[in-house]
Amino acid sequence: MKQIKTYLDQIATISNSDWDFFISKLQRRIVPKKAIFLKINEIENHISFIESGVVRLFIPKEDPEKEITFGFSFKDQFISAYDSFLTQQPSAYQLQALTETSILSITYSDLQAVYNKTQIGNLIGRLTSERLFLLKSKREQDLLNLTAQERYTKLFKERPELLKVIPLKFISSYIGVTAQALSRIRKRL
């Protein structure tokens, strides 16, 4: 709980009563390595804070080699099929733990209670949503403005631990190239 408190304290000052109410709604879950914990067409009912581990967001395909990885989330970040969470409509993608992952989750209905019963809930919700939007916007801009080699280099400057935990086939999909093209990029570097 200390990690999420540290994260939220960076956003706003939370009263003890608001904090106590919020943490009473959190549930710790351990997701095994390689487990898919939200499948396509399921409705996302949780927003979660990653205490440890790495999560991949991807669009599954019949041929696993053609899956499209479009996001990763790491320790001290929130993870959710956020569009499904907000609309309570089926998800168009899946969430998979790439390592054993510990998350603190809150359900949609419990989060609504936090918004309604605390002074700080709406502010935290808005600021967290803004941060998720900025990450998504940055990713889209990188895809449009950077070469594949620049995207690869930037990814590992920002997250050097990725090489240890994320298979190269997921990284190639994430930066928008084939595995063979990623191999050529890595040889050049």
N, C-alpha and C positions, 0 to 999 in steps of 0.2 A: 504493500500500500504506500510505502514511502516514495517509490518512483513516481506514481501518479500524482501524489501530493506535490512533489517537487515540480513536476511538469505544470500542474494547474496553478501553483503559486507564481509561476512566471507570467501567467495570464492575468490573474486577479487575486486580491486578498479575499480569502474565504473564511467566514465566521465558523466557530467551532460547531454550532448547531447545524449550519448548512453542510459542513464537512461530514458530520456524524450521520446526517440523513442520507447524503450521497453514498458514503461507503456502505451503509446498511443495504443498499440496492445492488452492490457489486458482487459478482460471483467469480471466483477463481476457477479457471479451467486449464487443464494440461492437454495439449493436442499432440499426439504422437507424430514423430517424423514421418513425412510423406502423406499424412492423413488429409483428406479433403473434408473441411468442416463446414463448407457451404457449397452445395451442388447447384448446377444450372437449374433454373426454373423453381428453386426454393425461394421463399420469401425470407429476406434477411431480418432477423428479429433482434440482433445484437449489434452494439458498437462496442469494440473492445480495445483495451490498452495493452500493448505488448510489454510484458515484464522481461521476457527473454525469448530469443528465437527469431526466425525469419519466415515471413509469409509471402507467398506468391499469388498474384491475381492473374487469372488466365481464362481464355475462351477455349473450351475443349473442342477437339475435332475427332472424327472417327479414327484417323491416323494420328497417333500421339506425336509423331514427328512434325505434324503441321499445327499443333496447338500454338495459340498466340499468347505469349506472356506480355502483359502490358503494365505490370506494376509489382513492386516489392515493398514490404513494410518491415521495419526493424524494431529492435528494442527501443522503448521510450517513444513509440509512435502509436497513433490510433489506427485500427484496421476495421473495415466493414465493407460490404457491398453497399456503399453509402446511398446510391440512387435507389436501390431496392428498400433499404432501411427507411429512407424518407417517404417514399411513395407507398410502401407496404405492397409492392407488386413483385412478381417473380424476377429473380436475378438472371441476367444474360451471361453471367460468368461465374467462375468458381474461386474459392479460397483454399489454398493448400499450405500446410506447414512444411517448410523445407527442412527444418530441424525440429527437435522437440521444442514446443513453444508453450510458454506460460502466459495466459492472458487474463485480464480482469474485464469481465463483461457486464453490461447493463442491458436489460431488455428495452424494447421500444416503449412499452407501457410504463416501466419504472422510470425511464428518462423523462417521459411526459410528467410524471409525478414530481420529479426533481425540478423541472421547469416551473411547475405550478406552486410548489410548496417552499421553495427557497428563494432568497433574494438574489443569489448569484447565478442560479441555474441558467437563465436565458443568456446572460453575458458569456458564460463558459461555452454554451452551445453555439452561440454565434461566432465567437472567436475561434473555436475548434473547427467549425465549418469553413471559416475564412482561410484557416491554415491548410485544410484539405484542398480547397479550391486553388490556392496558390501553388501547391505541389502539382496538381493536375495541369494547371496553366503552364507552369514551367516545363513540364514534360512535353506538352504539345508544342511549345515554342522550340524546344530542343530538337524534336523530330522534324520540324519544318526548317530550322535555320542551321543546324549542324550536320556535318558529314557523319557517316557511320563511325569513322575513326575518331572524330571529335567526340561523339556521344560515348564511345567506349572509354576513351581517355578521361573524360569528365566523370563518368560513372565511378571509375576506380580511384580518381583523386578524392571524390566525395565519400566513397564507401570502399576502402581498400580491402576490407575483410570479406567482400563478396566472393573473391576467387576461392576462398576456403570452403564456402558453404553452398554456393549456387552452381549447379551444373552449367557448362558452357552452352548447351543447347537452349537453356532458358535465357541466358544472357544474349545470345545471338537473336533470339526472337524479340527480346525486350528492346534491343537497339535497332531492330528492323532489318536484319540481314540473315543470310543463310549461315549455317554452321561453317561451310567452306569459306565464305567471305570473312567470317570472324577469324578463322584460322590464318588467312592471309594478313588481316590487320594485325594480329598478334605477332606474326613473323616480322612485319615491318617495324614494329615497336621493339 
